Structures are given as C-alpha cells and as structure tokens.
Amino acid sequence: MSRKNITYLLGAGASRRSLPLLSEFILSQPELQERASFSMDFFLTALKQVSVFHEDRRFESLVSELVETTQEVFNGLMSGKHSTIDTWAKKSLIQGDQGMMQKIKAVTNLYLSSLEYLNGNDPRYETFFSNILSEGSSTLPENLKILSWNYDRQVQSAILRVLNNKGLYRYNDRTFRDYNIQNYIHRDNHLKINGELSCYSNEIEHFQSQRYLESSQNLSQVIRALLTEQLKVCNGFRSDDIQYAWNEERIVQYFNNSKEFFECNMLVVIGYSFPDSNRKIDVKILERMKGTLSKLVIQDVNAEVVLDKVKDVMEGAGITYREGFVRLINNCDNFYIPNDLLY
C-alpha cells in the first residue's frame, strides 16, 4: 500500500520550549517569572557582561557596536510603537530605512542564536524523529517534507542527534547551508522559507552541558563564543541569512525549485498562527498544494483561533472549506504523527 505524502508547516510555537515567540521578545511583568530567560532584556543584560578582553582586536568594537544596536532595538520595542520586531522591520522597509532593518536583523540573529545554544533543543523534535525513524535509518522518510517559517536550527539539530550524524551534514558545518536557491533546500527534505540564523559555535556541546546555569553570565559565555566564530568567517557581524515574507520574489524562486514540498496529501501545521504579514505566501503555499491536498491538521493550543485564519488562506487559494477537511488538535505535548509516517 502506497503511503501518503506528508508536509509539515512549522511556526514559532513548534520551538517555544527553546525559543521565544515574537510576542515574547518584550515581556509584561506578569510573564517575567516564567519566561524571563527568553526575553530580550535578559539577552541585553548578558551582552553587556561579555568580557571584551580578546586576542582579536576587532572584538571589543564589535561587542560595543552590538550593545548599542541591541539597546536601540530594545528601547524601540519597549516604547510600544511597534507591535512586534517583524512589524518594525516592515515599517523600516516602507520608510526606506535600510539601516534600521539591518540592525533589527543583526539583533534578531544574535539574540535567537544565543538562546538556542543556551536552551538546547525543544525535546519534541527529537521525540518526533525518534518515533518516525527505524533501526539503521540514515535519511528521513521519502514521503515527509518540512516547510518552516522559523529561523532556528531545531530540526537540523534534532536530526543530527537522532541519526548520530549518519548520512547528513554536521551541525557545525556551514556547507549544509549555502546562499543560492537550490541549497536552501536541505538534504533532510527541509525548506526554510525565511532563511535561518547564521551564528554558530564549535563549543555547542560545552554550553548545552551547562544548561543548569541558566543565568546571564552563562549566556554571556555563549554570546562571546558566537561572536568569536563570526570574526573568523567575516569582518564584523552578518545578518543577511535572515529574510522576511515580503521578499516575495525570493520565496517564489525557492518554491519553484522545490515542487515536491507541495505535492502532499496531508498538511500538518504546528505552532503557526498564519499572521496577516505572511498571508500572500501562505496563499501561494496552499495554491500549490490544491491539486493533491485532502487533509489539513492544525496542532496548536489555540487551534480554533488558527482555523479562522486558515479559512481566509483557503479562500485566497481557491480551496473550499468542507466538513472533515480540517482536524484540530489542542494538545501540544508532542508533535502529531499520522499513520503514514509510522507504518
């Protein structure tokens, strides 16, 4: 019996146990106790504590520049003038302020990269890949594809750990992610719509072994290691790997070179809220799936709210909503796995 083709569409909620949602970059007082170590305030404190004594003379000026830039972005978000950092980036584009957009990208890149190294993997990814892979596996199932709106490397890292690096790239090997369209399609059937974080460090295992030290001092060590590696590969701090949904031409090129991602019978959406800012691209995704898609699964703690957004996207894609087409799952303890990935 032939197995159905399954495509996953991941949003920030799929990585929330390791990284903040956009709405959590700046936390209100009641939220601080539970999620304080995910906030930009926590990151900024750690960045200011980074020791600038370094063998590379450029290091001190790089840290100083990033502290100033991060403080500027943090103050802008705290002012309440921007609902999210992505909205601010879009406003900067509209206003022709490329300088501000680059600052936002740089801060987002280092902020999320640092927290990802400090917090490690959201354990649900490793559970997911452990459940769908068998003894002797060296690649993912052929009928599985993963589309992700996330910048993070949760998928890559989990695959590396579960497969013990067999048949795939190494986590710290930058060759797995090149800067042309074809190579944005990873060998593990994983396409990152918005690019990805570009900070990495060969000391990742060292930092993750100290996860009990969830303090700004430990995060400072992580930041220092990441910036040291940055200076080895470029003169300064790169942020061009982070992209946005409004760069429509770039994304359409990715899609044109990855048609197999859209030839699916089932789409499983995890932790993605279908924001209005991504509507054009989300419509293009469903348009390309329209000929084969027979089931859509939404896994989210607020799945009923997400469904309202999905209906708008379906309408834009020319797909008629019908009873039984969409399944809602509110339990997010583990990622949903259809039978076609298990048998």
C-alpha positions in Angstrom: 0.0 0.0 0.0 1.4 3.4 -1.0 1.9 5.9 1.7 0.5 9.4 1.6 2.9 12.3 1.2 3.0 14.4 4.4 4.2 18.0 4.6 4.7 19.8 7.9 4.4 23.6 8.2 6.2 24.9 11.3 5.8 28.2 13.1 7.4 29.6 16.2 5.1 27.7 18.6 6.9 24.5 17.5 10.1 25.7 19.1 8.6 27.5 22.1 10.2 25.3 24.7 13.6 26.6 23.5 13.0 30.0 22.0 10.6 32.9 22.5 7.6 33.7 20.3 7.7 37.2 18.6 5.3 38.4 21.3 7.7 37.3 24.0 10.7 39.4 22.9 9.4 42.0 25.3 7.5 40.5 28.3 5.0 42.3 30.5 5.5 42.0 34.3 3.2 39.0 35.0 5.0 36.9 32.4 8.6 37.7 33.6 8.8 34.9 36.3 8.0 32.1 33.9 9.7 33.3 30.7 12.3 35.8 31.9 15.3 33.9 30.5 13.7 34.2 27.0 13.3 37.9 26.9 15.4 40.5 25.1 16.0 42.2 28.4 17.8 39.1 29.7 19.8 38.9 26.5 20.8 42.5 26.6 22.0 42.1 30.2 24.1 39.2 29.2 25.5 41.0 26.2 26.7 43.9 28.4 28.5 41.4 30.6 30.6 39.9 27.8 34.3 40.2 28.5 35.9 42.3 25.8 39.5 41.0 26.5 40.2 39.1 23.4 43.1 38.1 21.1 41.2 39.6 18.1 41.5 43.4 18.3 38.2 43.8 16.5 36.2 42.0 19.3 35.8 45.0 21.6 34.5 47.3 19.0 32.1 44.6 17.7 30.7 44.0 21.2 30.4 47.7 21.8 28.5 48.2 18.5 26.1 45.3 19.2 25.4 46.6 22.7 24.5 50.0 21.3 22.4 48.4 18.5 20.6 46.0 20.8 19.8 48.8 23.3 18.3 50.8 20.5 16.1 47.9 19.3 15.1 47.1 22.9 14.2 50.7 23.6 12.2 50.8 20.4 10.2 47.7 21.3 9.7 48.9 24.9 8.3 52.2 23.6 5.1 50.4 22.4 5.4 51.9 18.9 5.9 48.5 17.3 3.7 45.5 17.9 6.5 43.1 17.0 10.0 43.3 15.8 8.9 42.0 12.4 6.4 44.8 12.1 9.1 47.3 12.9 11.3 45.7 10.1 8.4 46.1 7.6 7.8 49.7 8.6 11.5 50.3 8.1 11.3 48.9 4.6 8.3 51.1 3.8 10.1 54.1 5.1 13.3 53.2 3.2 15.3 52.9 6.3 17.6 50.0 5.3 20.0 50.8 8.2 17.3 50.2 10.8 16.3 47.0 9.1 19.9 45.7 9.2 20.1 46.5 12.9 16.9 44.6 13.5 18.2 41.6 11.6 21.5 41.6 13.4 19.9 41.7 16.9 17.4 39.0 15.9 20.2 36.8 14.6 22.4 37.0 17.7 19.5 37.1 20.2 17.9 33.9 18.9 21.1 32.1 18.2 22.4 32.7 21.7 19.2 31.5 23.3 19.1 28.4 21.1 22.6 27.4 22.2 21.8 28.1 25.8 18.5 26.3 25.9 19.2 23.5 23.5 16.5 21.6 21.6 12.8 21.7 22.2 12.6 18.0 23.2 9.5 17.4 21.0 11.7 17.4 17.8 13.9 14.5 19.0 10.8 12.6 20.1 9.2 13.2 16.7 12.2 12.0 14.7 12.9 9.1 17.1 9.3 7.8 16.5 9.3 8.0 12.7 12.8 6.5 12.1 13.8 2.9 12.3 16.9 1.0 13.2 19.6 1.6 10.6 17.9 4.8 9.2 20.3 7.3 7.6 17.7 9.6 6.0 14.2 10.8 6.7 11.2 9.0 5.1 10.7 9.9 1.4 7.1 10.8 2.0 8.0 13.5 4.6 8.7 17.2 3.8 9.1 20.1 6.2 8.4 23.7 5.5 9.4 26.1 8.2 8.8 29.8 8.9 11.4 29.6 11.7 14.9 30.9 11.6 16.1 28.3 14.2 18.0 25.1 13.7 15.8 22.9 15.9 15.1 20.5 13.0 18.7 20.1 11.9 20.0 19.7 15.4 17.4 17.0 16.3 18.1 15.0 13.2 21.8 15.1 13.9 21.2 13.8 17.4 18.8 11.1 16.5 20.7 9.8 13.4 24.1 10.3 15.2 25.2 12.2 12.1 24.7 9.3 9.7 24.1 10.3 6.1 23.5 14.0 6.8 25.5 17.2 7.3 27.2 18.1 10.6 25.5 20.7 12.7 28.6 22.9 12.8 29.4 22.5 9.1 28.3 25.7 7.3 28.4 23.9 3.9 24.9 22.5 4.5 23.5 26.0 4.0 24.7 27.9 1.0 23.5 31.2 -0.3 21.9 30.1 -3.5 18.3 28.9 -4.1 19.0 25.2 -4.6 21.0 24.8 -1.4 18.3 26.4 0.7 16.6 23.1 0.2 18.3 20.9 2.9 19.2 17.3 2.3 16.8 16.3 5.0 13.7 17.5 3.0 13.6 20.7 5.0 12.9 24.1 3.4 13.3 27.3 5.4 11.1 29.9 4.0 12.6 32.9 5.8 16.3 31.8 5.8 18.0 31.0 9.1 20.2 32.0 11.9 23.9 32.3 10.9 25.6 32.3 14.3 27.3 29.0 15.2 30.0 27.8 17.6 32.0 24.6 17.9 31.5 24.8 21.6 27.8 24.0 21.5 28.1 20.7 23.4 30.0 22.5 26.2 27.3 25.1 26.7 24.5 22.7 26.5 26.2 20.5 29.2 25.8 23.6 31.5 22.1 24.2 30.9 21.6 24.2 34.7 23.4 27.5 34.7 20.6 29.5 33.1 22.0 32.8 34.1 23.0 35.9 32.2 26.7 35.0 33.0 26.3 31.7 31.2 24.5 33.4 28.3 27.5 35.9 28.1 29.8 32.9 27.5 27.6 31.7 24.7 27.5 35.2 23.1 31.3 35.5 23.3 31.8 32.1 21.6 29.4 33.0 18.8 31.0 36.4 18.2 34.4 34.8 18.2 33.3 32.4 15.4 31.7 35.3 13.5 35.0 37.1 13.3 36.7 34.0 11.9 34.3 33.9 8.9 33.6 37.6 8.2 34.8 41.1 9.2 32.0 42.0 11.5 28.6 40.5 12.1 26.5 39.2 9.2 22.7 39.1 9.3 21.8 38.6 5.6 20.7 35.0 6.2 17.5 36.3 7.9 14.8 37.2 5.4 11.1 38.3 5.6 7.9 37.1 4.0 7.5 40.3 2.0 10.5 39.4 -0.2 8.1 37.6 -2.3 10.2 37.1 -5.4 12.9 35.3 -3.5 10.4 32.9 -1.9 8.7 32.1 -5.1 12.1 31.1 -6.6 12.6 28.7 -3.7 9.1 27.3 -4.3 9.8 26.8 -8.0 12.8 24.8 -7.2 11.1 22.6 -4.6 7.9 21.4 -6.1 8.0 18.1 -4.2 7.2 20.0 -0.9 3.8 20.9 -2.2 2.7 17.6 -3.7 1.3 16.4 -0.4 -1.9 14.6 0.6 -1.8 15.9 4.2 -0.5 19.2 5.6 0.3 19.3 9.3 0.5 22.8 10.7 2.3 23.1 14.1 2.6 26.2 16.2 1.8 28.6 13.3 -0.8 31.3 13.6 -1.0 32.4 9.9 -0.3 36.1 10.6 -1.6 38.7 8.1 2.0 39.7 7.2 2.6 36.2 5.7 -0.8 35.9 4.0 0.4 36.2 0.4 3.0 33.5 0.9 0.6 31.2 2.8 -1.9 31.5 0.0 0.8 30.5 -2.5 1.6 27.5 -0.4 -1.9 26.2 -0.4 -2.4 27.1 -4.0 0.5 24.8 -4.9 -1.0 22.0 -2.7 -4.6 22.4 -4.0 -4.3 19.5 -6.6 -3.3 16.8 -4.1 -4.2 18.1 -0.6 -7.0 16.1 1.1 -6.4 16.7 4.8 -5.2 19.6 6.9 -4.2 19.2 10.6 -3.8 22.2 12.9 -1.9 21.5 16.1 -1.9 24.5 18.4 -3.1 25.4 21.9 -5.4 27.9 20.2 -6.3 25.7 17.2 -9.8 27.1 16.9 -8.5 30.6 16.6 -5.9 29.5 14.0 -8.7 27.8 12.0 -10.3 31.2 11.4 -7.1 32.4 9.8 -6.8 29.2 7.8 -10.2 29.7 6.3 -9.1 33.1 4.9 -6.0 31.5 3.4 -8.0 28.7 1.9 -10.4 31.2 0.3 -7.4 33.0 -1.2 -6.0 29.8 -2.5 -9.4 28.7 -4.1 -9.9 25.8 -1.7 -13.5 25.3 -0.4 -13.7 24.6 3.3 -15.7 21.5 3.9 -16.6 19.3 6.9 -13.9 16.8 7.8 -11.2 18.5 5.8 -9.6 20.1 8.8 -8.7 18.4 12.1 -7.9 20.4 15.2 -5.5 19.3 17.9 -5.1 21.4 21.1 -2.7 19.0 22.9 0.9 20.1 22.1 2.8 17.8 24.4 4.3 16.1 21.3 4.1 16.7 17.6 1.3 14.9 15.8 2.3 11.9 13.7 0.0 10.4 11.0 -0.1 6.7 10.4 1.7 7.1 7.0 4.9 8.1 8.8 4.7 5.2 11.3 3.8 2.2 9.1 
